[in-house]
Amino acid sequence: MAQTPVRETLLQQANRQFDTQAYAKAIALYQDVIDDGLLPANQRQMTFLNMGYAYLQLGDSERAASFYQQALAEKGLSGGLTTHYLHYAKVLANLGQMQESQRYFERYQAEKQQDGRQMQSVQTYTKKRITYRLDYLGINTSDAEFSPMYYKDGLVYLSGKTSVSSESTQKGYLDLFYIPNRDEIKATTTLHSDGTETSGKETNRPTASASKSSRLGSDAYTRPTSNDSRTLGSYNSYGLNSEAATSTGEVAKPGKPVSFSKELNTRFHEGPATFSADGSRIIFTRNNFNEGQKGMSEDNNIKLKLYTAQWGNGDWTNVQELGFNSDEYSTAHPALSKDGNLLYFVSDMPKGMGGKDIYVSRWENEQWSKPINMGKELNTRQDEVFPFVDEVGNLYFSTSGRKGGLGGLDLYYAVLSKDGTKVIEVIHLDAPINSKADDFGIVTDGARTTGYFSSNR
């Protein structure tokens, strides 16, 4: 009886090392537990699955196969554990056992369908030819317009100059702009699904509310800014303001942008942003500059932080920074889930997979929880940026770190587990959405019938 807490503590230590992706340490601790010969029966399968996965991550397919065999001999897998069928299929493929690998891949697919996920593999997905029509929008200028986001019936996006003045070598700063009715946004050029291009006067682009056959539109992004400037610069008007009142006192002309908010837009970077489903809450990116004071990291840089505000009295109020921000690393590019309980964002915080990774935090007890890295299934050694979540829970993002991309930043979407914290499958979006240039910052519906994205093609 006295020894039981020791064994349980050892197992808990092993699980903790596994959860933090310290796989070599986890394996050693798990092996100690197994060598005791007293591993609880209800923990055997989970322990063997974890060891199989850990060995897979360390590149030891033979040992991974051994533990997966023991785990699957216990009983079949269900729920979130069915992803281990896919992992085991990868292990078997690494060992050259292709027929057996295919059997477990098919079992994984069958379990997904039984769970009602109704998802397809990459191979099945790409067999289904999907065509899109791209519209180059009339809101584009010689400056940067990018990272669109739905807000009520309109569209919020970032815009800023590439330099403050002809004498300045510094980058300009980014503000949030708003078009109250996105149905009024016009297209200047259209790239049709057959590859032909039509140019002419600005015409209203079809929208989801006007036609069910609408396809994804496109806006432009000029390369010299990605909202990660590490230096302060002077502010200059972007020249996009209309006559004279929304919350900023401006009257929006049909299809034309106005400054989004007097309260939020400052002389430093603002955006990208995300909104709660009812439009009452915003979470947005801003330079580390609060109440007239700039925050500096130890290496004398100004990082990016995430802030939140509530709508009230005709503008956004009660601006507060999120609790997991830091002066020593950036947090940016927020994306809320439909229910508002999950926040995905980008950060270069320590112990990540690459330069910038995507993390997720959960709204618990009236605060955002400690962020969790979305893991190697999504993040690479390169940057993963500009996340967005559609209404069915697919997580869109851009990266140049995956094989098979067309060039520059490519757009992908990840199918997630039911709790939204684990990646089941990552799918590359075909041309013409992706191109040889940088393509990113997409907003769309769950069926990807219409939407907006940014490109510097």
N, C-alpha and C positions, 0 to 999 in steps of 0.2 A: 504493500500500500504506500509506503514512504517513497518508493521510487517512481510512482506514476507521475507526479508533478514534474519531475526532472525530464522524463521522456516527452511529456506534452510540451514543456518549455523548449526542448530541443527541436521538436517538430515545428513549433511556432517560429523559432529562429530561422529554420530552413525556409518556411513559407515567406517570411519577411524578406529574406535575401532573394528569393525567387521574384517576389513582387517588385523589388527594386532593380531587377534584371542583373543581379550579381550571380550569374548562373554557376560559375565555378564554385563559389562558396556554398551556394544552395545545394549543389550535388554532393559536396563533402558532408554537409550536415544531414541530408536525406540518407546518405549511405550509412552514417552512424546509427540513425534510427532503424534502418532496415537490418543492420548487423545485430542489433539487439534481439531481433526475432520476435519482438512484441509490438509491432506496428498495429494499431487498432484496425480491425477489419473494415470499418466504415471509412478509413482514411487510405486504404491500400490503393484503390484505383486512382484517386486524385494524386497521391504521391508518385505513382508510376507514370502518370500522364505528365506531371510537372518535370520529372527526370527525363522523360523522353523528349519533351520540348526543349529543356535546357541543353541536352546533348546536341539536339538539332541546331540550336543557336550557336553552339561552340564548334560546329562542323564535324562532329563525331557521329556519322549516320549509323554505324554498326551498333554502337551502344544505344542510340536513340531508338533503333528498331527493336532491340531487345526489351527495353522498358515499355514501348508501345504494345508489343505483343503480350507482355504480362498484364498491362492495364486492360486491354480489350478482352483478355481471357476471363476477367472478373465478371463483366456484364456489358451490355450495349450502352452506347452513349446517347444522351438526350439533352435538349435545351442548349445552353451555351457551350456545352462540352463537345458538341458535334463538330466544331471546328478542328478538333484533334484528328478526325478522319482525314481532313485535308492535309494537316501537318504530317500524318503518317504516310499519306500518299506521296508527299514530297520526299520523305525519307526513303521510301521504297524506290522512287525514281532515281534518287542519288545513288542507290545501290545497283541500279540497272535492272530492277525487277519491275519492268514496265507493265506487264499484264496484271500483277497484283496491285500495282500503284493505281492502274485504271479502275480496278474493282473498288478500291476504297474511295477514289474520287467520285465514282458513281454513287456510292453509298452516302457520301457527304451531300451530293446533290439531292438524293432522294429524301434525306432527313430535312434539308432546307425546305423542300416542297411540302413535306408533311407538317412542318411548323407554320405553314402558311406564308412564308416569306416571298414565294413566287419570284425568285431571283434566277438569273441565268449566268452561266460561266462566261468568261471573256470570249471563248470560242463561239458560243451560241450567240452572244450579243453582237459580235462583229459580222456574223452571217446575215443579220437583218439590216439591210441598207436603209439608212435614214438620211433624208435630204433636208437641207436648210437653205433659207434665203437670208442673206445678211444685208442690213441697211446701215449705211454710213450716215450718222445723224447730224442734223443741222445745228445742234448745240456745240459741236466741236469747233475749236479755234486753233490758232497756232500755239497756244499754251497746252498744258496737260489737263485732260479730262479723263478721269478713271475711277474705278471702284464704285460702281453704281449700287444703290440700295433702295428697295421699295419703302415708301413711307406714305401711309394712307393711299390716296389715289395718285400720288406723285412719285417723283424719283429724286433722291438725294445723291449727290456725287461730289468728288473732289476736283478742284481746279486750282491751278497756280502757274505762275510764270517760271520759266527755266532760269531766268536771271532777273535781278531786281531792277537794273538799269543798264544802259549801254556801257557805263563806266565800271559796273560791278562784276566781279568774277564769282560772287556767291550765288547759290541757288535761292530762288524765291521760296515763299512759304505757301502752304496749302490751306485752303478754306473749304467749308462745306457750302454747296450751292443746291438750290431746290427748284424743281419744276412742279407746281401743284397738281397738274393734270398730265400724266404721261401720255394719254391718248392724243394730246396736242403736239407731241414731239414729231418733227418732220424729218424725212430722209432726203439727203441730197444725191446719194448714189446707192444703187442696189446691185448686189451680186446675186444672181439667180442660181438656182440649184443646178442648172445645166452649164454653169460656168460663164454665161454671158453677163455683161455689165451694162446697166442703164444709168445714164446721167441726165441731169436736167434741173428744172426748178424744184424747189422744196415741195415735197408732197407728204401728206399725212401717212404715217406708216400704219398698217393694220395692227390691231392689238387683240389680246385674248378676248376682250369683251366684245369686239367687233366681228371677229371671225375665229372659228375653232381651228382653222388651218394656218394660223399665224406661226411664224418661225422666229428663231432667235435673231435679234438685232445686234449691232456692233457699234461701240464708240471707240475713240482713239486715245492713245496714251503716248506721250513723247518721252523718250527714254531717260532724260537726265534727272528724274526724281522718282523715288519709291517710298517717300514718307519716312525716311530713316536718316535724315540729316543729323549730324552730330555737332553742328555748330549753330550759333545764333546769327541771324542776319537781319537787316532792316526790312521793314514792311512797305509794300507799295500796292496801291489798289489794282485789282485785276481788270477793271474796266468792263465788268459784266453786269453791273447794277442797272435796273430799269428805272422808271420814273419815281414815283413816290408812294402800299403798306401791307405787309404781312406782319410777323412779329418784329421784323426789321424796319418797318415803316415803308416798305417798297410795295408797289403794285406790280404784279406779275403780268406781263403781256403773254398771250396764248403761246405756249410752246417755248417760252424764253425763261432763262434762269434768273433767280434772285438770290441774294445772300440768305443763307438758311436761318441764322440766328445772331442777333447782336450780342447775346449773352455768351454764346459758345465760341464764335469766331473771334480770335485775337490776332495779334501780330506775329504769332508763331504757328506751327503746324496744328491743324485740326483735321481729324479723319484718318482712316475710314471710320464708319459708324455702323451701329446696328440698333434695331428698335424692338421693343416688346410688341406682341401681336395687336394690342389695343392702342399702340402709339403713344402711351403715357410715359414711357421710360426710354431713354437713349443711353447707350454705352459707346464711347468714342475714344479715339486716340488723340493725344496732345503731347507736345514737348513737356518735359519735367519743369514746369514753371507755374508756381502757385502764389496767388496773392502778392504779386510783384517780386517774388523771390525765385531765382533760378536754382534748381537742384543740380549739383555736379557730382559725377562719379569720382572715384579715387584717381582715375586716369584723366581727369579734367575734361570729361565729355558730358553732354546733356543728352540723356536717354529719352525714350518715349514711354509714356504711361497710359493706362486705361482709366477713364473717368466715367461717372454716371451722373445723370441729371433727371429731374422729374418735370413734366409739363404743368405749368400753372401760371395764372395771371398774364396770359398772353405771350409767354416765352418760357424758356427752359430755366429752371431754378434749382437751388440746392446742389450745386456741382460738387461732387466728392470723388476722390480717387479711390480705386479698389485696393483692398487690403493686401493683396499679394504683390503689389508693385514694389520696385526697388530702385534706388539711385544707381545701382551697379549694373543693371541690365535693362533691356527694353521689353515692354509688353505692348502689343499693338494688334491691329486688324481683328476686331472682335466680331463674333457671329453668334447670335442667340438661337437656340432651338425654338420650335413653334410654341411649346408650353412655357418657355422662358426659364426653365430650370437648369439648362446646361448652357455654358458659355465656352465657346471655342475661341482661341486666340493664338497669336504668333509671339514667340519669345526666343531670345538668344541667351536665356538663363543657363547657368553652368549645368554640366552633366547631361546635356542634350545629345541627340544623335548627329547633329550637324551644325551648320551656321545658325539657322533659324528653324525651329520646330513648331508644330502645332500641338497645343495643350488643351485640356478641357477642365473646367471647374464646375461644381454643382452648387446650386442655391440651397443652403441648409441652415436652419436656425437663424434666418434673417441675415445671412452673410454668405459670401462666396468661399467655398472650401479650398483647401490646398490644391493647386493645379496638378494634374496628372499628364505626363507625356503620352501622346497617342501611340507611341511605340514604333518599332522597326517596320511593322506592317504598313505604316503610312509614311513616317519620317525617314529621310535619307541623310547622307553626308552633305548634301547640298541644302538649299533653302526651300522650305515649304511655306507658302504665303497665301494671303487673301482667302481665308476660309469662308464658306457660306453653307447654310443648312436649309434644304427645301422642306416643304410641309410634310413629306413622308419620312424625313430623317436622313436623307442622303447628304453626305458631307463633301462639298466641292472645294478644291484647292488647286494651286498651281505650283509646279516645281520643274527644275531642269535636271533633277537627280535620278530620273527613272529611264531605263532602257526602253527603246521603242518610240521615244518622243520625236516630234517633227522638227524641233529646234527651239532654242531659247526656253522660256517658260511655257509649259504646256498645261492645259486644263485636264483635271481628272476628277472623278467622284468616287467616294468610298462608301460601300454598303456597310452599315454599322450593326452591332449587336442591339438587342432590344433596349438595353440601358444606355446606349449611345456612347459608350466609352471604349469599345473594342472594335477593331477593323476586321471585317470578314473578307472583303474583296475590294480591290482597287481597279477601276476601269478608266481607260483612256478615251477621251472624247475625240471623235474622228474629225477630219477636215470636212467642211471649211471652218469649223469653229476653231480648231487648232491650225497653226500655220508654222512657217519657218521662223517667224518672229516671236515676240513675247505675247502670250495670250493669258489673261488672268482676270480676276475680279468679276466673276459671273454671278448673276441672280436669275433664277428661273423657277419654273414649277416642277412638281414631282415627275411629270411625264416629259419634261424638256420640250414643250411645244412652242414656247415663246419666252423671251427674256432679254437681258442686256449683258454685255461684257466689254472688256477693254482689250485693245491690241495696239501695238506699234508697227503693225505690218504696213 
